[in-house]
Amino acid sequence: MTAKERGADAAVMQELRPGQSIELLQELHILTREGKLNQDSRRKLKQVYHLFNFIEPLLQDFSAEGRSPTLADHGAGKSYLGFILYDLYFKALGRGHIYGIETRAELVERSRLLAARLGFGRMSFLNLSVAESMDAAELPAQIDVITALHACDTATDDAIAFGLQKQARAMVLVPCCQAEMAACLRRDKALQLGRTPLAELWRHPLHTRELGSQVTNVLRCLYLEAKGYQVTVTELVGWEHSMKNELIIARYTGQKKRSAAERLVALLREFGLEQSMGPRFGLGTAQPEK
Ligand SMILES: C[S@@+](CC[C@H](N)C(=O)[O-])C[C@H]1O[C@@H](n2cnc3c(N)ncnc32)[C@H](O)[C@@H]1O
């Protein structure tokens, strides 16, 4: 069957992965009915394929010896990532399960309908926040891979907490905007400016926001290392495509890095964040700085 008959432009076919369902891409509005890619959907597809390159080898490892891999995608949105992972990997594997977790009910309903229409029977969509999904009876006690692609603000932190609770073997995170840390930095700015020259790093509002994101991601990585994950930080796609393109990949090794735990506390202290942000990173009983 030619590309045209399958509903995709021949040039566009070059950009798709072998075995990719054209129908799925059209249903997701990544491909137009004429089989074309517009600028936005090309960017989305490029992002998802790039992530697929990282996630596929993890799934292959976890599928070895007949195991059925499980994956939970947090802040799933329209579930581009989940659907494409299912189409390119889970469908042929014939086992395993993908769970999409999303707060917007209409997106969850749409994904349920689409999965049913395509016969993607091992996909479930839960209309829950990431935090609520921790206790969801529909989810198994252990989940192999956690993904969170541009899940808003603290949803990435909730996804990490979820991953720890579910003893995830890998977490693939692309953090989004981050407001919580910036708010904490802003609140104590005057105090910190008097205490440390470091506070110059967040004196100006634009710097407060950017530094807040940067420090949050650094602390997330240290936290994961302290919990026994090996962490890699790389780019999702080129800067021309997205301002939020930091990709954090964490693989469980069981080796809890004590130095990472110590650095995490030291950094929180250095930034005057021990009390406000400590609980996020497992420091429930943080003492105020002397
Ligand atoms: C920027 S979109 C990204 C969607 C998708 N991951 C993607 O990359 O195409 C963020 C999504 O996360 C959802 N979301 C935000 N906070 C959430 C939370 N705490 N729990 C679950 N979903 C959340 C939003 O409703 C939205 O659909």
The ligand as an SDF file (V2000), in Angstrom:
LIG
                    3D

 27 29  0  0  0  0  0  0  0  0999 V2000
    1.2580   21.3720   29.3020 C   0  0  0  0  0  0  0  0  0  0  0  0
    0.1100   20.0570   29.3560 S   0  0  0  0  0  0  0  0  0  0  0  0
    1.1130   18.7120   28.8030 C   0  0  0  0  0  0  0  0  0  0  0  0
    0.3090   17.5620   28.2960 C   0  0  0  0  0  0  0  0  0  0  0  0
    1.0990   16.3800   27.7930 C   0  0  0  0  0  0  0  0  0  0  0  0
    1.9100   15.7760   28.8230 N   0  0  0  0  0  0  0  0  0  0  0  0
    1.9150   16.7730   26.6110 C   0  0  0  0  0  0  0  0  0  0  0  0
    3.1170   17.0010   26.7600 O   0  0  0  0  0  0  0  0  0  0  0  0
    1.3550   16.8750   25.5200 O   0  0  0  0  0  0  0  0  0  0  0  0
   -0.0490   19.7340   31.0920 C   0  0  0  0  0  0  0  0  0  0  0  0
   -1.2130   18.8420   31.4200 C   0  0  0  0  0  0  0  0  0  0  0  0
   -1.1070   18.4530   32.7860 O   0  0  0  0  0  0  0  0  0  0  0  0
   -2.3950   18.5160   33.3790 C   0  0  0  0  0  0  0  0  0  0  0  0
   -2.1440   18.7120   34.8030 N   0  0  0  0  0  0  0  0  0  0  0  0
   -1.6860   19.8170   35.4240 C   0  0  0  0  0  0  0  0  0  0  0  0
   -1.5400   19.6090   36.7340 N   0  0  0  0  0  0  0  0  0  0  0  0
   -1.8960   18.3260   36.9610 C   0  0  0  0  0  0  0  0  0  0  0  0
   -1.9470   17.5100   38.1160 C   0  0  0  0  0  0  0  0  0  0  0  0
   -1.5770   17.9840   39.3090 N   0  0  0  0  0  0  0  0  0  0  0  0
   -2.3670   16.2380   37.9940 N   0  0  0  0  0  0  0  0  0  0  0  0
   -2.7180   15.7410   36.7710 C   0  0  0  0  0  0  0  0  0  0  0  0
   -2.6960   16.4770   35.6430 N   0  0  0  0  0  0  0  0  0  0  0  0
   -2.2840   17.7510   35.7300 C   0  0  0  0  0  0  0  0  0  0  0  0
   -3.0820   19.6650   32.6720 C   0  0  0  0  0  0  0  0  0  0  0  0
   -4.4950   19.5750   32.7510 O   0  0  0  0  0  0  0  0  0  0  0  0
   -2.5550   19.5060   31.2580 C   0  0  0  0  0  0  0  0  0  0  0  0
   -3.3870   18.7020   30.4710 O   0  0  0  0  0  0  0  0  0  0  0  0
  1  2  1  0
  2  3  1  0
  2 10  1  0
  3  4  1  0
  4  5  1  0
  5  6  1  0
  5  7  1  0
  7  8  2  0
  7  9  1  0
 10 11  1  0
 11 12  1  0
 11 26  1  0
 12 13  1  0
 13 14  1  0
 13 24  1  0
 14 15  1  0
 14 23  1  0
 15 16  2  0
 16 17  1  0
 17 18  1  0
 17 23  2  0
 18 19  1  0
 18 20  2  0
 20 21  1  0
 21 22  2  0
 22 23  1  0
 24 25  1  0
 24 26  1  0
 26 27  1  0
M  CHG  2   2   1   9  -1
M  END
$$$$
